């Protein structure tokens, strides 16, 4: 085990970064819990919303004293509810990150800030690069985009933004768990086939964040999604195949069949060029990650009671 008192990591410039304490904000969430797990040998301090309210600037300044690295997973993620409560979304997703970055600037500490594919409009036809122009379609997406701008304004040199999408993990609700649970009780499922993206296991995101820490946290934007492209429809059919079920039970539907308050990007495929330029490991294919996740936890959702 790496001692919590002090460990040294490299940086992209070849310098040495001595780290004594890491904090994970939003540690009670699906991603936060897996980041804490993957970094467990470094004994990160896991802070939930009850431990630290990131909308309180004073609390943030005091609560982050003594940390060399802060990983911010704290966010307001109720995409549809954000349309009715924009002030809450912006307080948590925009001003909260600003408080964090400002506090860390005072101590010259590093920040890894988690963001989302929702900062894009989904009109692209090829993967979004890390420097593609952002154009959010929803209040949630706008609040996350403002959060990105805020952390870079406050602490550009010491901040890495990690965008991800279509997350699933062992803890909390996710598309695979929902589909598999529904498959146990429904003869057929209608799933949209006009939204493309990259199913991404939270453990893989956590592993990439670990690589950033080891590399000394290069500043700038990184896309931490699993590679490849699929639609929700094809993703659901793949899950049915893994479960040994008839994939024809999954029927093709359109987004227009499900009107929701917040618009979703129709194309959420993110490119991974930055990992290459920083000489870091690039994300693996989403099917490979899903196969490991199936053995790790997803397969346990399936029982012999499902319709065949």
N, C-alpha and C positions, 0 to 999 in steps of 0.2 A: 504493500500500500504506500502511495505517495504521502509523506507526512503533511498534515494540514498546516503546520507552522510555516513551511516555505517550500516551493518547488519552482524550478526554472524551466521556461519554455523558450523556443526560438521565435523569431519574427521573420517576416518576408524580407526584411532588409539585413538579416543576419545578426541583429542585435539580440540581447538576452532580456527576457521579461521575467522578473521575479514576482510570483503570485503567492499570496498568503491566504487570501479568503475569496471565495466565490459565492455570490448570492443568486438564487433563481427566484424571480418574481413571478407570481401566478403559478406557484408550484403545486397547487391543488388541481389544476386542469390536466387534460389528457396529455398535452405536449410537455407541460412543466413537470409532470410526474416522471415521464420517460427521460427527460433531460437529467433530472436529479438521479435517476437510476443509472444512466450511462456514465455520469460523472461521479458515481458514488465513491470511487477510490480516492477522490480529492475532497470528500466530505463537504459538499456544498451546503450552504445554509438555505433551506427551503422556506420561502416566505409566501404565505397565502394572502388573500385579500383582507382577512381578519388580522393578519400580522402587520401589514403595511398598506395604507390607502394611498395609492399613487396620485390621487387627485389633490392630496394635501401636500403642498410644496414644503412646508416646514417639517412635516413628518418624514417626507422623503429625504430631505437634507440630513436629518438626524439619523434616520434608519439605515442609510447607506454609508455612514462613516466607517472607515476601516476596511471596505471591500475594494479589492483590486480589479475584479471582474464582476459585472452584473449582467445577467441574462434576463431580458424582460419578455416574459410570456403573458403578462397581465394584459387583458383586453376585454372590451365589451364586444361579444361575438354574436349577439342576437340580431342577425342581419335584417329580418323583417321588422322587428320591434324598433330598430334604430330609426326607421322612417317616421315613426310616431314620437320618438324621444331623441331627437338629434342632439340636444344639449347634453344628455348623459353620454351618448356615443363619443362626442367630441371631448368631453371632460376626461374620459378614460383613455381614449385612443389617440388623442392629439395633445392635450395639455399634460396628461400624466407622463407620457414619454418625454415631454419638454422638461418637466421637473426633474426627471431621472437624469437626463443628459446634462442639465445644468449643474446638478449636484456632483456628478462625476467629473465634470470639467474642473471643478474647484479642487478636486483631489488627484487629478490627472489619472483617473481610472478608466478602464475599458468597458464599453457597452456593446452587447449583442442584442439587437432589437428585432423582434419577430414581426414580420408584416405578411402581406397576403397578395394573391393574384387579383383581388377585387380592386386594386388600384388601377387596373387596365380596363378598357372598354369592351374587350372580347371581339373586336372587329379584325384582328390580325389573321393572316392565313399561314404564317410561319411562327415558330416560337419567339416569344418576347425576349429580347436581350435585357441584360441588367440595366442598360441605359436607355431603354425604350421610353418614349413619352408616356406619362401616366395620364389617364382620363377616366376616373371612376364614374360608375353609373348610379351609385346608391349612396345614401347617407353613410352607411357603414364603410364603403370603399373610400369615400371622401375623408372620413375621419382617420382612416388608416394612412391615407396619402399625406394628410396634414401631419400625422405623427412622424412619418418618414422625414418630411421637411424639417420638422421641429428638432429632431435629434441631430440632424446634420448641421443645422444652424448653430446649435448650442455646443456641439462637441465633435466636429467633423473629423479631426485627426484620430480620435480614439473610438470611433463608432463603426460597427459593421451592422448593416441591415440584412436580415435573412428573410426572404419572401418564400412562402410555401403555399400549398393548396391541396384541396381534396384529402384532408387528413383523416386517418383512421388510426385507432390504437386500442390497447387493452382496456383503458379506463375512459368512461364516459360514452356518450352516444356517437355513432358514426354510421355511414352508409352501409358498409359490409354487415355490421351487426343488425341493422334495421332490415336489410334484405334477407339475411339468413333467418332471422326471427319470424319475418312475415312468411318466408317459404315453408316454415313448419306448420302454418295454419291456413294458408291461402292456396287454392288450386292454381291461380294465375296471378301475375303481377304486371302492372303497366309501368314502364320506366322510360323516361325521356331519352331520345336518341339524337337530339340536336344541340347538345352541349358537350364539348370536347375538353378533356383535361388529363391530369396525371394523378391517379391514385397514389397517395404517399403515406407510408408507414411512419408514425411518429418516432419510432426507434431509429429509423434511418436519418431523420432530421436531427435527432439528438447526436448521432454518431458524427454527422457533418459539423455540428456545433463544437463537438469535442475536437475535431480536426482544426477548427478555427482557433480554439484556445491554445492547442499545442503549437500552432503556427504563429502565435503571438497576436492573433486577431487583426489581420489586415483590415484597414478601413475600406468603406465602400459597400456596394450592394452585391449579395450572393443569392442565387436561386436554389433553394434546398427542396426540390421535388424529385420524386422518382422519375426516371427517364421513360420515354415512349409516350404514346397517346392512345386514348380510348374515349368512349362515351359512357354515360351512366348506364345505358342499355347494355352495351357490350361488357361493361364491368360486372353488372348483375348476372349476365349469362355465364361469365367466367366463374363467378362465385358458385353458381348452381353446378357447374361442371366439377368444381373442386369438392362440392358436397355429394357428388354422385347422383344428382337430380337431373331430370329432363329439362334442358335449357329452353325448350320451346314453351315452357310454362311462363317465361318472361316475354311479355309482348311489347312491341315498339309503340311509344307515345311521343307527343310533341309538347314542348314547353307551353304552347298556347292552350293546352288542355288544363294547365295548372297555373292560374293567375295568382301571383303573389305580390305583396306590397313592394318589395325591393327587386329591382332588375338584376339578373345574374349575367355575368359575361358568358357569351356563347362559346368562346374559345379561350381556355385558360391553360395554355401550354407555355411553359417557361424554359428558356434556354439556359445552358450551364457553362457558358464560355469562361466565366470568371474563375471557376475552379481550375481550369486548364492554365490560365495565365498566372495563377498563384502557385502552380505546381502541386495542387492538392487533388485528392481522389475525386473523380467525377461520380455523380449519382448512378446507381444501377437501375436496370429496367424494373418497371412497376410489377411485372409478373414474377420476377425473381424475389422481390421483397415480399409480395403477397404469399408466395409459397412458404417462405420462412415464417411469416406471421400466422399462416394457417396452422403450422405445427406448434407455434408458440402459444396461441390463444384462440384464434378464430374457429378452428375445427371443433372446439368444445361447445360452440353454440349449436351445432347440428346434433340432432338425436334421431333415433330410428322411427320417431312418430311422424316424420314429414311425409306428405303425399309423394308418390313416386311417378 
